[in-house]
Amino acid sequence: MGTFEDLVAEGAAVPLEGWDFSWFAGRATEERPPWGYASLIASRLAAVESALDLQTGGGEVTASAPVKPPLLAATESWPPNALVAARNLPGALVVQAPDSGPLPFHSSMFDLVISRHPVVTPWAEIARVLKPGGTYFSQQIGAGTNRELTDFMMGPQPVSDARSTERARAGAVAAGLEVLRLESVALRVAFFDVGAVVHFLRKVLWTVPGFTVEAYRDRLLDLHEHIQEHGEFVSTSTRFLIEARRP
């Protein structure tokens, strides 16, 4: 295990492109949701003629599906990620588009719209681009995710309901969609060195908004000492799965 300064410098130097978390192997763990999102997506992609992956990141989850539909499109708002997605999804139409919409696609164009951990969910646009009978299938970050880490770094923070399952259901219904499935789960997260925390906070921006190493160096040192004493820092992530259909 390196020194505090070495670990922080290492975490601050890791590239942020893509949505691949393999760098954390041996340095942090996160319990996975029981439903197996990637497998569920793979089965759905194999059964449709057209699909759209919203806020794809680097396209990693969709790229892992062994069978893809004849028409596959993906959106990503961050230019470096869009380049990674284009490499990971050869043959797909990968476009840069704002997370909140509008989506640069015709109405009633897709049998399936998917999204893993969207920043926002543009419900009205999703309903517009879905064909009648088409479905939206998404794994999302739930309310209060990793609040232990947020509170350690920032002090106690109120938990917004912006990412609650209730808000998700209301958004889908308001857009004219029928919610078929909605379930949530709490998952154990453990960080084994402060470098992993630094990289996580740089990558998952909503955990500590405005995070920089310089602004939070004192709290990072306290967290480093906590890990030295206890062997890990434990937090709790929340995830929910939602499936909604356009009538």
Phi, psi and omega per residue, in radians:
M1 nan 2.288 -3.104
G2 -1.381 3.123 3.078
T3 -1.287 2.925 3.093
F4 -0.960 -0.846 -3.097
E5 -1.110 -0.710 3.141
D6 -1.124 -0.769 -3.113
L7 -1.142 -0.754 3.126
V8 -1.100 -0.778 3.130
A9 -1.082 -0.682 3.127
E10 -1.130 -0.810 3.131
G11 -1.113 -0.544 -3.117
A12 -1.370 -0.263 -3.060
A13 -1.717 -0.167 -3.070
V14 -1.224 2.286 3.102
P15 -1.054 2.609 -3.062
L16 -1.785 -0.119 -3.067
E17 -1.092 2.573 3.113
G18 1.385 -3.139 -3.136
W19 -2.274 0.800 -3.111
D20 -1.823 2.142 -3.069
F21 -1.810 0.349 -3.080
S22 -1.140 -0.400 3.120
W23 -1.039 -0.479 -3.060
F24 -1.346 -0.074 -3.104
A25 -0.966 2.185 -3.121
G26 1.427 -0.112 -3.079
R27 -2.052 -0.373 3.102
A28 -2.799 2.669 3.080
T29 -2.358 2.629 3.041
E30 -2.415 2.172 3.066
E31 -1.042 2.458 -3.091
R32 -1.642 2.582 3.079
P33 -1.066 2.610 -3.037
P34 -1.260 -0.294 -3.002
W35 -1.453 -0.256 3.102
G36 1.164 1.239 -3.009
Y37 -1.020 -0.793 -3.077
A38 -1.055 -0.707 3.125
S39 -1.183 -0.701 3.108
L40 -1.110 -0.705 3.116
I41 -1.141 -0.751 -3.114
A42 -1.032 -0.739 -3.122
S43 -1.183 -0.614 3.133
R44 -1.284 -0.695 3.120
L45 -1.101 -0.578 -3.134
A46 -1.280 -0.239 -3.007
A47 -1.874 0.059 -3.086
V48 -2.157 2.908 3.111
E49 -1.671 -0.365 -3.081
S50 -2.601 2.443 -3.120
A51 -2.608 2.631 3.099
L52 -2.223 2.221 3.083
D53 -1.811 1.883 -3.113
L54 -1.475 2.410 3.073
Q55 0.909 0.972 -2.955
T56 -1.206 -0.232 -3.005
G57 1.184 -2.162 3.060
G58 -1.671 0.200 3.122
G59 1.326 0.227 -2.972
E60 -1.099 -0.764 -3.067
V61 -1.178 -0.824 3.135
T62 -1.134 -0.658 3.122
A63 -1.080 -0.477 -3.104
S64 -1.316 -0.234 -3.139
A65 -1.246 2.237 -3.088
P66 -1.220 -0.490 3.135
V67 -2.167 2.256 -3.124
K68 -2.101 2.666 -3.107
P69 -1.238 2.796 3.116
P70 -1.006 -0.645 3.083
L71 -1.938 1.974 3.127
L72 -2.277 2.213 3.105
A73 -2.244 2.764 3.121
A74 -2.588 2.570 3.053
T75 -2.072 2.641 3.068
E76 -2.720 2.355 -3.063
S77 -1.565 -0.437 -3.063
W78 -1.639 2.059 -3.036
P79 -0.917 -0.782 3.120
P80 -1.035 -0.687 3.098
N81 -1.184 -0.660 3.127
A82 -1.045 -0.646 3.095
L83 -1.159 -0.741 3.102
V84 -1.100 -0.760 -3.134
A85 -1.081 -0.701 3.129
A86 -1.076 -0.632 3.096
R87 -1.246 -0.666 -3.077
N88 -1.371 -0.327 -3.076
L89 -2.152 1.111 3.125
P90 -1.088 2.387 -3.113
G91 1.589 -0.263 3.097
A92 -1.548 2.719 3.025
L93 -1.561 1.844 -3.134
V94 -1.842 2.099 -3.082
V95 -2.196 2.584 3.030
Q96 -1.450 2.199 -3.118
A97 -2.628 2.572 3.134
P98 -1.136 2.530 -3.097
D99 -1.023 -0.636 -3.064
S100 -1.523 0.030 -3.113
G101 1.579 3.116 0.032
P102 -1.260 2.753 3.115
L103 -1.583 2.347 -3.049
P104 -1.465 0.935 -3.109
F105 -2.391 2.701 3.098
H106 -1.182 2.744 3.067
S107 -1.176 2.645 3.079
S108 0.932 0.827 -3.026
M109 -1.788 -0.453 -2.965
F110 -2.142 2.444 3.003
D111 -1.287 -0.538 -3.012
L112 -2.477 2.321 2.958
V113 -2.096 2.263 -3.133
I114 -2.180 2.764 3.080
S115 -2.852 2.191 3.087
R116 -1.839 2.036 3.098
H117 1.019 0.943 3.100
P118 -1.145 2.569 3.058
V119 -1.177 -0.801 3.026
V120 -2.397 2.813 3.096
T121 -2.032 1.878 -3.128
P122 -1.436 1.399 -2.966
W123 -0.992 -0.779 -3.090
A124 -1.103 -0.692 3.115
E125 -1.220 -0.654 3.080
I126 -1.066 -0.822 3.121
A127 -1.070 -0.624 -3.112
R128 -1.169 -0.774 -3.037
V129 -1.448 -0.242 3.081
L130 -1.288 2.468 2.968
K131 -1.247 2.698 2.985
P132 -0.955 2.266 -3.056
G133 1.520 -0.125 3.122
G134 -1.329 2.836 -3.062
T135 -2.220 2.632 2.974
Y136 -1.876 2.277 -3.085
F137 -2.351 2.099 -2.965
S138 -2.571 2.422 2.907
Q139 -1.782 2.220 -3.014
Q140 -2.211 2.777 3.026
I141 -1.295 2.261 -3.114
G142 -1.572 3.026 -3.131
A143 -1.126 2.429 3.055
G144 1.269 0.304 -3.105
T145 -1.118 2.361 -3.128
N146 0.946 0.638 -3.107
R147 -1.147 -0.488 3.103
E148 -1.082 -0.717 3.115
L149 -1.228 -0.758 3.099
T150 -0.998 -0.843 -3.091
D151 -1.181 -0.614 3.106
F152 -1.098 -0.722 -3.078
M153 -1.394 -0.624 -2.963
M154 -1.997 -0.120 -2.934
G155 1.505 2.928 -3.081
P156 -0.975 2.266 -3.113
Q157 -2.121 2.529 3.055
P158 -1.173 2.579 3.115
V159 -1.661 2.038 3.126
S160 -1.317 2.649 3.066
D161 -1.651 0.187 -3.080
A162 -1.054 -0.508 -3.126
R163 -1.873 0.374 -3.113
S164 -1.357 2.737 3.080
T165 -1.129 -0.557 3.124
E166 -1.116 -0.735 3.114
R167 -1.157 -0.670 3.124
A168 -1.106 -0.806 3.121
R169 -1.063 -0.777 -3.125
A170 -1.096 -0.702 3.133
G171 -1.127 -0.729 3.126
A172 -1.120 -0.818 -3.102
V173 -1.127 -0.714 3.138
A174 -1.094 -0.498 3.122
A175 -1.487 0.012 3.105
G176 1.580 0.269 -3.136
L177 -1.697 2.676 3.098
E178 -1.777 2.098 -3.125
V179 -1.377 2.092 -3.117
L180 -1.687 -0.544 -3.055
R181 -2.640 2.369 3.107
L182 -2.703 1.963 3.139
E183 -2.532 2.639 -3.069
S184 -2.296 2.852 -3.103
V185 -2.675 2.589 3.019
A186 -1.822 2.396 -2.984
L187 -2.291 2.482 -3.121
R188 -1.399 2.305 3.073
V189 -2.118 2.374 3.106
A190 -2.343 2.300 3.063
F191 -1.898 2.302 -3.057
F192 -1.838 -0.097 2.999
D193 -2.751 2.742 -3.028
V194 -1.206 -0.440 3.077
G195 -1.081 -0.671 3.097
A196 -1.121 -0.659 3.111
V197 -1.142 -0.754 3.136
V198 -1.037 -0.849 -3.140
H199 -1.106 -0.722 3.126
F200 -1.057 -0.793 -3.106
L201 -1.209 -0.505 3.055
R202 -1.263 -0.544 -3.040
K203 -1.575 -0.723 -3.101
V204 -1.783 1.448 -2.836
L205 -1.144 -0.476 -3.048
W206 -1.347 -0.161 -3.119
T207 -1.168 -0.845 3.051
V208 -2.321 1.571 -3.090
P209 -0.974 2.324 3.128
G210 1.359 0.257 -3.098
F211 -1.035 2.325 2.870
T212 -2.445 2.675 3.107
V213 -1.045 -0.714 -3.080
E214 -1.127 -0.747 -3.092
A215 -1.226 -0.490 -3.023
Y216 -2.056 0.388 -3.082
R217 -1.035 -0.734 -3.119
D218 -1.117 -0.744 3.125
R219 -1.203 -0.620 3.070
L220 -1.099 -0.670 3.098
L221 -1.139 -0.733 3.080
D222 -1.076 -0.693 3.131
L223 -1.186 -0.700 3.063
H224 -1.001 -0.784 3.137
E225 -1.162 -0.620 3.073
H226 -1.076 -0.788 3.141
I227 -1.166 -0.675 3.101
Q228 -1.039 -0.663 -3.098
E229 -1.392 -0.718 -2.995
H230 -1.842 -0.167 3.129
G231 1.513 -0.202 -3.126
E232 -2.958 2.828 2.924
F233 -2.040 2.169 -3.027
V234 -1.834 2.334 3.091
S235 -2.335 3.097 -3.116
T236 -2.288 2.114 3.038
S237 -1.686 2.678 3.073
T238 -2.140 2.449 3.113
R239 -2.355 2.614 2.964
F240 -2.417 2.676 3.138
L241 -1.966 2.295 3.111
I242 -2.321 2.357 3.042
E243 -2.229 2.228 -3.113
A244 -2.398 2.560 -3.047
R245 -2.114 2.453 2.985
R246 -1.442 2.105 -3.107
P247 -1.020 nan nan
